[in-house]
Amino acid sequence: HQQQQQQQPQQQQQQYQQLPQQQTVPPPPPPALISNYPTPSGPPSRAASNASAHHASSVNSNTNNQRSHHNSHQSSIQSSGTNTPPTNSATRPTTATRRSNTSAAGGGGGGATPTTTSSNTNNPTGGMIVANRAADEETEDGRIRNREASTKIRDAWIYKQIRARQDEFTQYKQGRVFVGTWNVNAKGKDESLASWLCADWHKHGPPDIVVVGFQEMVDLNAVNVAVENKSQARSAFWVERIRSTLNSRQNTLGDPMRTYTTLAEKYLVGLLICVFVKAPHIPRVKYVKTDSVGVGVMGVMGNKGGVSLRLQFYDSTLCFICTHLAAHRENVAGRNADFANVLAKSSFEIGQEAVQEVIRLGSMSQWAMGLNSVGVSDHDLVFWFGDLNYRVDESIPTERVLELSKANVLEELIEHDQLNIERAQGRVFRDFEEGLLDFRPTYKYQPGTDLYEERPDKKLRAPAWCDRILWLAQEPGHVAQLNYCRSELNISDHKPVMSTFLVTIKDVILAKREGVYREVMKMLDTYENNSLPMVSLNRIHLDFGEVRYDQRVTLPIAITNTGQVVAQFRLVPKVDEIELCKPWLTVEPTYGMLIPGEQTEIELTITIDNSTAHQLNTSREVLEDILILRLENGRDYYISVSGKYARSCFGMSVDELVLYTAPIREVPLDPILRAEKYDLNARAAMCVPKELWRIIDAIYERGLDERDLFTAVGDPDEVYLIRECLDTGALFESFTVHSMTEVLTKFLSNLSSPIVPLSLFPTSDIDAQNIQSFTRKFLEDMLPVPYNVFIYIISFFREVLLHRQRNRLSPAKVARILCNCLVSSPQGNAEESASSSNQLRGNMQQLMLHFLETNSI
């Protein structure tokens, strides 16, 4: 295990930072930006195309040849003379496999084996409802048709076919996008910004689009957050500073075609995003929209949140988001939640005409949903940047982080970077990519210096890469990161960060696209002129077998069009219901269209999370459901779904667990069978759950001296096997103590009722005079079984702390672990502000610390 730990930094660094190599010879690259600035009606010259192709080739080969003065001046997109999409290459982290947009053909027979994966993400309930059931029309012969659904599904299929043939009518061109971000800490006067905004112009040339984001351009005090009385003035100040820097005489040489135009800006308290476009491209920019999302105080205020801007550049859609996420080293979950909120709430009302054009350029979901807006993920290219506030994990002491940062020894810090960890676990920025972190952490500095903040009168903070730039592309090969670095401007406690990208832009030839459209419509009309649709399902009864806690089990159903006409299908809710299925079941896709002989699959996935497990354990839910698959202008198919829950101690309450001496897997879920086997009115058989005793005893025996106890992550496979041993009563194997401790914390965190409910939280501040009375009342108010469990756990951790010199635990760290595992989060109370919630949690940590360090029990 120690050898594996030593290998992890190198393996994880490769995971975060490497791009898979292309397996085929890439096609010739499209042209870069050159000096003949085109008009919307004027084709490029042959010489211009040749110069552009030569420039793109030099960029893609990663040579260090300097451009001539003529080429550094050039910026406009030109025709490539080829319709082959390019493949850009750059060093960037590996991302999760992207789900295909096309239907899966073949497979999915009755004997298909379920696929089982760990449930690490929150899955949406059911799926998207393509049309309202109220619009259903029933004919005299019992057939049902929904014209709204039929039209949407038909059009979605048409655009799907056209998108599959987009290379036939699309020219690909290359441009450069600069993205910069800086938390200015409410500072900034007349210092030059050229070393930040124009640092790499000599190497990569002036960019075609410049996007700059600021955080904390004003103090985030209560007045500024409430009324934004200074934000507009500071926004105008920074926009003008950037514009004057980009359009300086040194950069433009008096040529108006070298200048940049302010396209749009958006601010929210201390956040600002501004976008500048080079003059030749202004005629090819349209559908510019902005949005802002506040996720700060009470979940809506603008001290934290995001500002965003989207546009159509030639025929590619681009979205830029500048965010400032939750602070504090330990608040990883808060940052993840802020990201999810900004992503979900950011929306751009661009109108029906613009949406239809976006669909033709690649977005399928918006047409089916029938909206006039697009979200972040509905763009070809997305750039997400700002003060994301992710820090170096707390397992590395602050002093160690400072030492490594000052020495520019980054491998260990990169390995423990919270954003890298959360992305690798799929909890945040899924499918986004980021370049190599080969620069020192950008926070926290002494303002006005290049020294990390270590002054005695200031709070010591661990340096971190708070300031980041990530990107997401529908076609990953359409973005190449040319550089990713920081500037050494020192007026703030953050350093500015910047990155230049070589992006592939689409330019659609309308005449060719209309030709493809006519061909697709002609093929579709041939089939629609025949009789009624007919499909076959390879099965309508799905038995998932045993399903375990914290797992996802997936089974497919193959749908084949056996008729002579196009078949449109969709899942519809049952009568008097609004959801397609129960919360523990997910279906994808929920609709589709098949030409005769075509086959596709829909996947049904069961996920047992903590909420579902609690309902199953209390007999308020069973793993049974019926789905309705409707064939437009045809019949309904009823699909039954069933499974058997393999009961687990996870998701149960300690009051119920102490009733049974047998392994929990043997205790029937059916209340009648359970009553026949056990006397449910009898007194508890044990003082504490046997599962808790077993895991604590195993940790005690296997090593309280283990280094990084309760902070190092366990092995996922071992965690699963340990949970199975607890549920079945099997003996533990030679599992590592870190896997054991992870199971213990997860067991306590996932109890259906916490050991310490909100009712036991101190109602006033705790100090040395009243803490003794608080602890006495705290224990007196606890119910018997939670009281036993609490005493048992505190006693165990007191023993653990006797070995603190070797396991590197401290009472404060253990108190924080106990709060995370045993205590209901006060943040769940909507009536309390974030500050009061933090105060309550701080009081509870004081109580835990008191129990650990004194003889209060």
C-alpha positions, 0 to 999 in steps of 0.5 A: 500500500505504501508503494502504491501511495508513492506511485500515486502522485505521478499517476494522478499528475498524468491523469490531470495533465495529459492529453491522449495522443491521436491514433490517426494522422490528422488532416491538414489544419484549417487556416489561421488568421491572416491579413486580408480582412474579409467582408461578408460577401468577399471570398479570400484571395488564393495568396491569403489562403496559402499564407493562412495555411502556412501559419496554421501549420507552423502553430500546430508543429509547435515551432518557435519560429517568430512571425514576421511583422506582417503576420503578427498584424493579421487577425481575420478568419479565412476560407480553408479550401477544405471541409475536413475538421481539424485536430488541435493538440495541446497538453491538457488533463484527461476528461471523462468519456463523453456520451455519444449523441447518436443512437446505439445500434444492435445489442441489448438482448434479453440476456444482457448483463447489468452494468454496475458502477459506483454512484458518485454523482447525483442523478436527475429524477427520470428524464426530460418530458418532450411534450405535455400529455394534455396535448394528447389526441385519441382517435376513434380506434384508440390510437393516441397522437401528440402533434407537439411531440411529433413535430419536436421529435421529427425536427430533432431527428432532421437536425441530428441527420444534418449535424452528422453531415456537417462536414459536407457544408462546413469550412473550418478556420482557426482563431485565437482567444485570450482569457485572463482572470484576476482577483484585484482585491478592490485595488488598482490604479494606473499600473500597466496591464500589458505584461498580463494582457499582451505578454505572448503577442510576440509569440502567438500574435494578437488574439481575435477575441480577448475575454477578461474577468475580475473578482473583488473589483470592489470591497465585498462589504454589506453595503456594496453587496446590497446596493452595488453603489461602486460596481458600475464605476469600477466596471467602467474603470477596468473596461477602459483600462483594458481597452486602452491597453489593447488599442495602444499605439504600440499594439495598433501602429495606427491601423484601425483593423488592429483595434479591438471593440468592446463587445459587451460587459456584465458586472455583479457586485465585485465580478466583471466580465468584458469581451473585446473582438478585433475589428475585422470580425465584428460583422460576423458576431451576433446573438450576444447575450449576458447573464449573472447568477448570485450564489452568495449570502442566502444563496442569491446575493452577489458577493459570490456567483458568476457573470457570463456572456455568450455569442455566435462567432462566425457559425460557432457558439462561444460561452464565457463564464467568470465566477467567484466561488465559496471561500475557505480551505475546508469548504470544498462542498460549498464550491462544488455547490456554487459551481453547480448552481451557476451552471444550472441557473445561467441562461441566455434568452436569445429568441426562437430564430437564434435557437433554431440557428443554434440547433442547426449548429449542433444543439439538440436538446433545446429544440426538443424542449421548445425554449427560446433560451440556451444554457451553458452546455449548449455551446460549441466552446465554453471557457470557465475562469475566475477565482474558483477558490479551490485550495491545496487539501488540508492533509498537507500542513500550511507550513509545508505548502508554503515551503513547497510553493516558495521552492517552486516544487509543485508535484505534491501540491498538484496531487493534493489540489482540491480542484484536481481531486474533485474533477477526478472524482466526477463531482465538479467540472465534468468533461471540462479540461485544464492545462498543466499547472506549471506556475506557482500558486497565485494566492495569497501574497502580500499586496505590493510584493512578490512574497507569500503572506507570512507577516506575524500580524496576518492570518497564515494561509496556505498558498493555492491555485485559486485562480483557474481557467478551464474549457469545454468543447463539443469537439475536444480537438477544436481547442488547443491551449497555447499557454497557461501562465500567470502575470507578476503584477503585485498590487493584489493578494492574487496574481493574474492568470492568463491563457491563449487558445487556438480554436477551430471555428465553423463557417457554414456554406448555406447553399451546401447546407440547404442541399443536404437538408433537401436530401434528408427531407426527401429520404424522410418523405419516402418513409412517411408516405407509407402506413402506420408505425410499428416497433418491437421491444426485445423485452418489456420485463426488466428484473435488475436482480439484487441492487446494493447501496451506493451503486448504479445498475443499468439494463438496456431495452432494444427498440427496433422499427419493424414497420415500413414507416418512420416510428417516433416514440417517447416515454410519458408519465402515468395518469395523474403523475408528472414524472416519468418514473420513480426517483430511484430510476433514470431513463435515457433517452426518453424519446427518439425516432427510427427509420424502418429497420433502424434499432436503438437502445434506451437504458434504465438505471437504478440508483440506491442513494441514502434517501432511497435506502431509508425509504426501502428500510422503512417499507415506504418504497419497493423497487417496482415501477411501470413505464409507458412507452408511447408510439406516436400515431400508434400504441402504448407499450408498458415496461415493468421494472423490478429489483431486490434491494440487498439490505445494508446498514448504511442509510439506517438508524442506530435505533433500528440497528441495535434491535438485531444481532443477526447480519442486517442482510438477513433481516427481511425488508417486508414488515410482516416477515420481519415481525414474524422473525423478530419481536419489534417491541423487545428492548434493544439487543445491544447498546451500540450497533454491532456494525459500529463495534466491528469497524471500530474494533478493526481500526483499533487492532489494525493500527492507531499509529497509522500515519494520516489516520482519518485523512488519507483516502481508502481504496474504493474496492476495499470500501465496497468489500468492507461494507459487504462484510458489515452487511453479511457478517463475513470476517474482515480480510486484510484491509488497510486501516485507511479503507476502514476509517473511510467506511466508519466516517461514511457509515456515521455520515449516512445514518438516516437520523444523525447522532446529534440533531439540530435540536441539540445545537447550543442556542448561544455563544459558548465560552469557558464559563458556560461550556461545562453546563452546555456539555451536561445539558447536551448529554442529558437531552440525548436519547438513549441509543444515540447517547451510547453511540456518542459516548462510544465514539468519543471514547474511541477517539480519545484513544486515537489521540493518545497516538497523535505523535504517530498518526498526526491527528490533533483534537481540533481535526478530530472535532471537525471529523466528528462534526462532519459525521455526527451532526446535522448540518445547520446550513440545511435550515433556510431561516438562518443566514450563512454567518449564523450557521457557521457560528452554530457549527463553530459552537458545536466544534467547541463542544466536541473539542471539550469532550475530547480533551476533558473528563466531561463524560 
